[in-house]
Amino acid sequence: MPQKLLRHPPNPHGFNIIKMSLIKNFRENAAKAKKTIVLPESDDIRTLKAASFLAVNKICKVILVGSEPEIKAKMEASSLPFSNDIECREFKNDDNTFELSEALHKKRAHKGLSQEQAQSILEKQPLFYAAALVDRGFANGCVAGAVNTTGDVLRAAIQAIGLKKDSSIVSSIFLFEGRDGAVFSYGDCAVVPYPNAIQLAGIAIDSSETHAAITGVKPVTAMLSFSTKGSATHERVELITEALALVKQQRPDLDIDGELQFDAAYVEEIGRKKAPDSPVAGKANVFIFPNIDAGNISYKITERIGGATAIGPIIQGLNMPMNDLSRGCSWEDIVNTACVTALASVSPNKDEDS
């Protein structure tokens, strides 16, 4: 009998269908990283369940935004343990109000934001306060979106955390585990519709770095096209080769090549035939799509027909990580997103005057 394909229910964020082996790996590695993750949506019981699980199991320390007495009362009413690794913070009672508001003011002064307005934003909008805590190093990352929209989460992240040094764009990757256990990444499938060459180069660099940070595996990156090494001539192919040249100029240390068709990038035998001189062909584990049409369609085909499990979108390009959730997420989704966020956190390249 033919093998039955593994099918998954619709789930654009993917976290509740991750194989247990991958979940275990993420949680173990996140625990070793010893990071602090801020969860601003403390009015939501899913967030409180996730915070309790993360802290009790020593996966990471958690900052919950809100009144400590109110949070403790809600957790007690739901029989959720309140661990010493959970901290409750409110901007109005924070000892660092000036530092936090001044940092946001400096970032947005060119848009006419005063220090007083920055302080008002941080006091009234928990997303911005949580992002500011990450920006100033009080937390290593933020997870939100169980209640707030993606637009709200990204707005707070971009304005309060900002882009990392030399980054020109915020984008995303999806991480996959195939049915054979292979782990690979697609970028960008969710954020940037039609990147230009500079943006595409940034997506390629950021996707390679994110893949390495989360999986611990060296990225081998293919910039995809309908052409392989000049097999077709078109302005869309020229976009890929221009972006590749920019990546090699900025990051000569990366194992990256293009333009490659997917089969040449993924299948070793085909890679040898179509691109015999390519160090990437047939070996890639990070795949960069030329636009969101190709990326989004491909990730869903990979998940639904290919039977792979999808994790993401994982936001990248920020100075420090802040990841978005589906508003239909479970508390387990929040736990797993926090693990990914902890693994994605790196030393920031801050510009104090930005």
Phi, psi and omega in degrees: 000143178295147180291133180285131179290142174284118182247145181236148175292157179306131181195093186297341181261340167077348191292334183272011177235017179289140175298146183299329180297321180287321176301312180301318180296315180298315183293319179295316181290324177295321178298322178292329183288335176055058181258168175242125182244132179263133178242106188277346188264061187285351175284347184263129184296331178297321178296319180293321176297316179296317180299316180297315180297314181299317184285313182298324181270009175057034177281318174197163170280152185232135168253122174258132180272118179150180181288126181299314178301319181292318180295316179297321179295318179295318180293320179296320180295334179258011179058039178259125179297137175257110186271159173295343179272011173251129176240136176256133181223143172231143182299319185295337179251008184282137178287351185245031184301318182293315180301316182292313182290324178294322178296317178293320177302313180298322181292328187246010181298326180292345175261007177089013181279124179274168178295323179294320177293322177299317179297320179295319179298313182294327181285326186263341185238101182303327179300316180291321178297316179298317179296323178294324177298322176292314181303320184269006173086009177282344174217158181267347180185170182226144174232126180207171179120356175294331179244317184275158179283161176302319180300319179294318180296312181293325179298314178296320181295313183292319184281323185265328178262314178085171179280151178289162183303135179072003177268140181245001188202148169262130182220198182207162167231158164251133174260138182236148164240118180284169180296337178271004179091354179294141180245130183209166185230148174240136174215146345259135183246001192219343191241307189260112186296303184224084183292145171278183186298319180296316180294319180295323176297317178297320178298318180296316180295312182295320180295320178297316180293319180295317179302315180295317183295320185277319185265337186076010181253139180298128180285138171237108198251130178247129174265113192274154180201175171275000181239150173238113173050052174085013179291342175222151179244120182194155180297331178289330175289320179298327177299317181294314183292326177293317178296319179300318179298321178295319179298314182295328177290318183279324185225072181295348180281344183282142171275098185215146179204165180177178351282142182227137168288158186299318182295324178291329180282329190259323185260119187300316182296317179291322177301319179295325182283314187276329183218069187297337181263003183276131177283352185252326186307129180079000184233000189293144171235357173234125185240122182255120182269149185288339179199172185288336175302304182297317184293312183293317178297317184293321181293325180286325175295317179300321182283313189277312181270320182284343178076014177280156175262133185255138178235117180145188006287142177258118185284138181219165182101348178279158179295328173217155189284137171218113187251151185261151177244161166282142179291348175263016186290161172263170178294330176295325176300319180295318177302311184291325176293323176297322178296314178298319180296318178298318181289331180279347184287134180226170176296126183289151172258077189278145170243103188299340182261005182287000000 
